[in-house]
Amino acid sequence: MPDDDEVRARWGENAAISRKGDFILVHLDGPGEDVVRRRTEDFDPDDYFDDDCPLCQIQRAGRVFVFDDYPEDADEWAPLE
């Protein structure tokens, strides 16, 4: 499993990272500690990945799940600083 430095090299220095079981959870949307903690506690791969979805199978095999809950009404995506 990659360490935090390897994950940040791929997803960005400001990505929040948490782990649950064999999964790395990458939070790109700048959540607070409470949100990261809740997402981590609530994460169940069976709830997030559909067994009939080829993309989900690839993501599940990679053991990384990315949260990027930017508001739908945002005019433009802006990377975290």
Secondary structure, 3 states (H helix, E strand, C coil): CCCHHHHHHHHCCCCEEEEECCEEEEECCCCCHHHHHHHHHHCCHHHHCCCCCHHHHHHHHHCEEEECCCCCCCCCCCCCC
